[in-house]
Amino acid sequence: MELIIIAYTIWAVYSGYKVLSGRNEWLDRRAPASIVVKCALSLVVGYFIAAFYLIYLILKFLGVMSRM
């Protein structure tokens, strides 16, 4: 179970980082404050993105299972 949570968190941070990269000049700077804020925002935004994608996958799986 812990492995699933760790994988989900890594996926969420990666997704959030991809979304935030290139969108704001301040977040793309190499200053310590902007790096900390970008990491925190990556986690929050990534969890939302990953949650919607997980719901999509569950609904898609249920649709496949209902056809059988």
Solvent accessible surface area in square Angstrom, and as a share of the most:
residue,aa,sasa,rsa
1,M,162,0.72
2,E,126,0.56
3,L,139,0.69
4,I,117,0.60
5,I,96,0.49
6,I,96,0.49
7,A,55,0.43
8,Y,51,0.19
9,T,39,0.23
10,I,114,0.58
11,W,87,0.31
12,A,0,0.00
13,V,57,0.33
14,Y,129,0.49
15,S,16,0.10
16,G,0,0.00
17,Y,111,0.42
18,K,120,0.51
19,V,53,0.31
20,L,21,0.10
21,S,48,0.31
22,G,65,0.63
23,R,180,0.66
24,N,73,0.37
25,E,134,0.60
26,W,98,0.34
27,L,14,0.07
28,D,67,0.34
29,R,124,0.45
30,R,214,0.78
31,A,41,0.32
32,P,109,0.69
33,A,60,0.47
34,S,0,0.00
35,I,74,0.38
36,V,102,0.59
37,V,57,0.33
38,K,16,0.07
39,C,77,0.46
40,A,54,0.42
41,L,69,0.34
42,S,1,0.00
43,L,66,0.33
44,V,81,0.47
45,V,39,0.22
46,G,0,0.00
47,Y,80,0.30
48,F,132,0.55
49,I,62,0.31
50,A,0,0.00
51,A,37,0.29
52,F,143,0.59
53,Y,101,0.38
54,L,75,0.37
55,I,93,0.47
56,Y,117,0.44
57,L,73,0.36
58,I,91,0.46
59,L,113,0.56
60,K,111,0.47
61,F,121,0.50
62,L,99,0.49
63,G,28,0.27
64,V,63,0.36
65,M,92,0.41
66,S,90,0.58
67,R,200,0.73
68,M,175,0.78
